[in-house]
Amino acid sequence: MVAVVIALPESLLFAPLPPTRAVNPGILMGTELIFEVHDAEESGYCVRALGPGIFTEAETWEELRANVLEAISVHFEDGPVNPRLVRLHYVKDEPI
């Protein structure tokens, strides 16, 4: 498994939630969002967030990073919190 951490630009951030309010404990802990990345069936990558219903795909890794950031900004557009840290976990299913 390969993990990539993306630091989000300040323009995509909102104030964190108060400590008494939890959002999907264990998945989105205030300011961290984890995505699982898989190879697409034909080519490229498919990605989904663990927790919030965020999905996207891309042909290249650079395009995937940009699509993930765009999907996050759209998903959390009207929300009280936006993750400060995004992790992309690349998972390769390979029978052995």
PLY file of the C-alpha trace (Angstrom):
ply
format ascii 1.0
element vertex 96
property float x
property float y
property float z
element edge 95
property int vertex1
property int vertex2
end_header
0.00 0.00 0.00
1.29 3.46 -0.86
0.10 6.46 1.14
0.23 9.99 -0.24
-0.56 13.00 1.90
-1.97 16.15 0.30
-1.88 19.41 2.26
-4.92 21.43 1.21
-4.56 25.10 0.31
-5.96 27.64 2.77
-8.71 28.59 0.29
-10.32 25.14 0.77
-10.35 25.23 4.57
-13.13 26.06 7.01
-13.03 26.37 10.77
-12.72 23.00 12.55
-15.69 21.60 14.44
-15.93 22.17 18.18
-14.41 19.26 20.16
-17.84 18.15 21.42
-19.16 17.42 17.90
-17.90 14.35 16.00
-18.11 13.71 12.25
-17.79 10.01 11.41
-15.37 9.17 14.25
-12.47 7.12 12.95
-12.98 8.23 9.33
-13.08 12.02 9.25
-11.61 13.01 12.60
-12.13 16.75 12.43
-9.50 17.50 9.81
-8.36 14.26 8.11
-9.96 12.53 5.14
-8.77 9.17 3.79
-9.28 7.98 0.20
-8.79 4.47 -1.13
-7.26 4.41 -4.65
-7.58 1.40 -6.99
-6.51 0.78 -10.57
-9.49 1.26 -12.91
-10.58 -1.76 -14.94
-9.39 -0.38 -18.27
-6.81 2.29 -17.36
-6.25 5.05 -14.82
-7.47 5.16 -11.23
-10.72 5.09 -9.23
-10.88 6.66 -5.79
-13.45 6.80 -2.99
-13.45 8.42 0.42
-13.76 6.22 3.49
-16.86 7.73 5.06
-18.29 10.67 3.09
-19.75 9.77 -0.30
-16.94 11.22 -2.41
-15.93 9.37 -5.59
-13.82 10.35 -8.61
-11.54 8.88 -11.26
-8.66 9.94 -13.51
-6.20 8.69 -16.11
-3.01 9.93 -14.38
-1.89 10.35 -10.78
-1.58 14.15 -11.20
-5.11 14.34 -12.63
-6.35 12.16 -9.76
-4.89 14.53 -7.15
-6.57 17.52 -8.84
-9.91 15.66 -9.14
-9.78 14.65 -5.46
-9.21 18.26 -4.38
-12.06 19.44 -6.60
-14.41 16.72 -5.29
-13.56 17.68 -1.69
-14.24 21.37 -2.31
-17.61 20.56 -3.92
-18.61 18.05 -1.20
-17.76 20.38 1.72
-18.80 23.61 -0.04
-21.61 24.48 2.39
-20.37 22.49 5.38
-19.01 23.73 8.69
-15.72 21.85 8.29
-13.32 20.93 5.51
-10.45 18.47 6.04
-6.97 19.94 6.43
-5.24 16.66 5.57
-6.10 14.24 2.77
-4.52 10.80 2.51
-4.56 8.77 -0.69
-4.04 5.07 0.02
-3.20 3.17 -3.15
-4.46 -0.42 -2.90
-3.45 -3.04 -5.41
-5.42 -6.30 -5.33
-3.08 -8.98 -6.56
-3.76 -12.69 -6.14
-0.72 -14.61 -4.91
0 1
1 2
2 3
3 4
4 5
5 6
6 7
7 8
8 9
9 10
10 11
11 12
12 13
13 14
14 15
15 16
16 17
17 18
18 19
19 20
20 21
21 22
22 23
23 24
24 25
25 26
26 27
27 28
28 29
29 30
30 31
31 32
32 33
33 34
34 35
35 36
36 37
37 38
38 39
39 40
40 41
41 42
42 43
43 44
44 45
45 46
46 47
47 48
48 49
49 50
50 51
51 52
52 53
53 54
54 55
55 56
56 57
57 58
58 59
59 60
60 61
61 62
62 63
63 64
64 65
65 66
66 67
67 68
68 69
69 70
70 71
71 72
72 73
73 74
74 75
75 76
76 77
77 78
78 79
79 80
80 81
81 82
82 83
83 84
84 85
85 86
86 87
87 88
88 89
89 90
90 91
91 92
92 93
93 94
94 95
